[in-house]
Amino acid sequence: KLIAKRNQLTMYLEQAILDYNELSSIKLKIITPVNSVKRGSQLSIFIEKKGKKLYNHLKSNGVFLDWREPNVMRMAPVPLYNSFTDISRFYKILIECT
């Protein structure tokens, strides 16, 4: 059940990122493998421009994520701690930064 929820949460997060790309001039590129067995729940996201600004906006609004220089954010929706509501909230905060 946990693996199934992990996969669903990660796919929902992936879709939120793709939806964001449709609305924003800041493009996010998922660089982790598409295969859920290889990536688990973690998504690494390459941000070509304004990455640190976006990261700081998310972090200051309570989103827990990791920054890797020079321009990669990492996040992982963990099924024991995260919900679909958390992903929805993340998306709303992300949209604020467009």
C-alpha positions as a Markdown table, in Angstrom:
| # | Residue | x | y | z |
|---|---|---|---|---|
| 1 | Lys | 0.0 | 0.0 | 0.0 |
| 2 | Leu | 2.8 | 2.4 | 0.8 |
| 3 | Ile | 4.6 | 1.8 | -2.5 |
| 4 | Ala | 1.3 | 2.3 | -4.4 |
| 5 | Lys | 0.6 | 5.6 | -2.5 |
| 6 | Arg | 4.3 | 6.7 | -3.1 |
| 7 | Asn | 3.8 | 6.2 | -6.8 |
| 8 | Gln | 0.5 | 8.0 | -6.8 |
| 9 | Leu | 1.9 | 11.0 | -4.9 |
| 10 | Thr | 5.0 | 11.2 | -7.1 |
| 11 | Met | 2.9 | 11.1 | -10.2 |
| 12 | Tyr | 0.6 | 13.8 | -8.8 |
| 13 | Leu | 3.7 | 15.9 | -8.1 |
| 14 | Glu | 5.0 | 15.3 | -11.5 |
| 15 | Gln | 1.7 | 16.4 | -13.1 |
| 16 | Ala | 1.7 | 19.5 | -10.9 |
| 17 | Ile | 5.2 | 20.4 | -12.3 |
| 18 | Leu | 4.1 | 19.8 | -15.9 |
| 19 | Asp | 1.0 | 21.9 | -15.3 |
| 20 | Tyr | 3.1 | 24.7 | -13.9 |
| 21 | Asn | 5.3 | 24.6 | -17.0 |
| 22 | Glu | 2.2 | 25.3 | -19.1 |
| 23 | Leu | 1.6 | 28.5 | -17.2 |
| 24 | Ser | 5.0 | 29.9 | -16.4 |
| 25 | Ser | 8.0 | 31.3 | -18.3 |
| 26 | Ile | 10.2 | 29.5 | -15.7 |
| 27 | Lys | 10.5 | 26.0 | -17.0 |
| 28 | Leu | 11.1 | 23.0 | -14.6 |
| 29 | Lys | 12.7 | 19.9 | -16.0 |
| 30 | Ile | 12.4 | 16.6 | -14.1 |
| 31 | Ile | 15.7 | 14.9 | -14.3 |
| 32 | Thr | 15.1 | 11.8 | -12.2 |
| 33 | Pro | 14.2 | 8.6 | -14.1 |
| 34 | Val | 10.6 | 8.2 | -15.2 |
| 35 | Asn | 10.6 | 4.6 | -13.9 |
| 36 | Ser | 9.2 | 4.7 | -10.4 |
| 37 | Val | 11.4 | 1.8 | -9.3 |
| 38 | Lys | 14.5 | 3.8 | -10.1 |
| 39 | Arg | 13.4 | 7.1 | -8.7 |
| 40 | Gly | 11.4 | 6.1 | -5.7 |
| 41 | Ser | 9.5 | 9.1 | -4.4 |
| 42 | Gln | 12.2 | 11.7 | -5.1 |
| 43 | Leu | 12.0 | 14.1 | -8.0 |
| 44 | Ser | 15.1 | 16.2 | -8.9 |
| 45 | Ile | 14.1 | 19.3 | -10.9 |
| 46 | Phe | 16.4 | 21.3 | -13.1 |
| 47 | Ile | 15.6 | 25.0 | -13.2 |
| 48 | Glu | 17.2 | 27.0 | -16.0 |
| 49 | Lys | 16.6 | 30.5 | -14.6 |
| 50 | Lys | 15.4 | 32.0 | -11.3 |
| 51 | Gly | 15.8 | 28.7 | -9.6 |
| 52 | Lys | 17.1 | 30.0 | -6.3 |
| 53 | Lys | 14.3 | 32.6 | -6.2 |
| 54 | Leu | 11.7 | 29.9 | -6.7 |
| 55 | Tyr | 13.3 | 27.6 | -4.1 |
| 56 | Asn | 13.4 | 30.4 | -1.5 |
| 57 | His | 9.7 | 31.2 | -2.2 |
| 58 | Leu | 8.7 | 27.6 | -1.7 |
| 59 | Lys | 10.8 | 27.2 | 1.4 |
| 60 | Ser | 9.6 | 30.4 | 3.0 |
| 61 | Asn | 6.0 | 29.2 | 2.5 |
| 62 | Gly | 6.6 | 25.9 | 4.3 |
| 63 | Val | 7.6 | 23.5 | 1.5 |
| 64 | Phe | 10.3 | 21.1 | 2.6 |
| 65 | Leu | 12.8 | 20.6 | -0.3 |
| 66 | Asp | 16.5 | 20.6 | -1.0 |
| 67 | Trp | 18.7 | 22.8 | -3.2 |
| 68 | Arg | 21.7 | 21.5 | -5.1 |
| 69 | Glu | 24.0 | 23.9 | -6.8 |
| 70 | Pro | 24.0 | 25.2 | -9.4 |
| 71 | Asn | 20.2 | 24.8 | -10.2 |
| 72 | Val | 18.5 | 21.7 | -9.0 |
| 73 | Met | 15.7 | 21.4 | -6.5 |
| 74 | Arg | 14.9 | 18.0 | -4.9 |
| 75 | Met | 11.7 | 17.0 | -3.3 |
| 76 | Ala | 10.1 | 13.7 | -2.2 |
| 77 | Pro | 6.5 | 13.1 | -1.3 |
| 78 | Val | 6.8 | 10.4 | 1.3 |
| 79 | Pro | 3.5 | 8.4 | 1.8 |
| 80 | Leu | 3.9 | 8.2 | 5.6 |
| 81 | Tyr | 4.1 | 12.0 | 6.0 |
| 82 | Asn | 2.6 | 13.6 | 2.9 |
| 83 | Ser | -0.9 | 13.7 | 1.4 |
| 84 | Phe | -2.4 | 14.7 | -1.9 |
| 85 | Thr | -3.5 | 17.9 | -0.2 |
| 86 | Asp | 0.2 | 18.7 | 0.4 |
| 87 | Ile | 0.9 | 18.4 | -3.3 |
| 88 | Ser | -2.0 | 20.6 | -4.1 |
| 89 | Arg | -0.8 | 23.2 | -1.6 |
| 90 | Phe | 2.7 | 22.9 | -3.2 |
| 91 | Tyr | 1.2 | 23.6 | -6.6 |
| 92 | Lys | -0.7 | 26.7 | -5.3 |
| 93 | Ile | 2.5 | 28.1 | -3.7 |
| 94 | Leu | 4.4 | 27.3 | -6.9 |
| 95 | Ile | 1.9 | 29.2 | -9.0 |
| 96 | Glu | 2.3 | 32.3 | -6.8 |
| 97 | Cys | 5.9 | 32.6 | -8.1 |
| 98 | Thr | 5.0 | 32.8 | -11.8 |
